[in-house]
Amino acid sequence: MTDRPAPANRADFSLFYALESRWADNDIYGHINNVAYYAYFDTVVNRFLIEEGAMRPGSDEVVGYVVQSSANYFTPVSYPATLSIGLRVARLGTKSVTWSLGVFAPDAHQSCVTGQFTHAFVARASGLSAEIPASIRSAIEALDTRVDSR
């Protein structure tokens, strides 16, 4: 028996973003390097926060800092590939949110990579813990509802 996580199913996510892999994402072994996936996760979550949560990078008084991240790799993918990255909420607190992400190769029903990271929200000026801004919380709650209502 193994404790290794299983790939996520595409049906586990209700929101997806398409990302094109880049030539520079491949490593010497001919597949997308693990560090590139972390950049994909960051891109997807921040795009969601900007488009759905009205986040204004560089000017918001409360910002989210990544305080934890992890990934599990199942199937290699190589450039060129249009990846579909699913986003869902793993945990929502008053001052933090943990995101779950699934990276899917074209036409795949199971993720080639799954990831998770936690944003802790802080007041930009003081660096002290702060509640999630209302517009961002509303977007997160709406995303959480979409997943739970499947």
ABEGO torsion letter per residue (X at the ends): XBABBBBBBAAABABBBBBBBBAAABBAAGBBBAAAAAAAAAAAAAAAAAAAAGBBBGABABBBBBABBBBBBABBBBOBBBBBBBBBBABBBAABBBBBBBBBBBGBABBABBBBBBBBBBBAAAGBBBBBBAAAAAAAAAAAAAAAAX
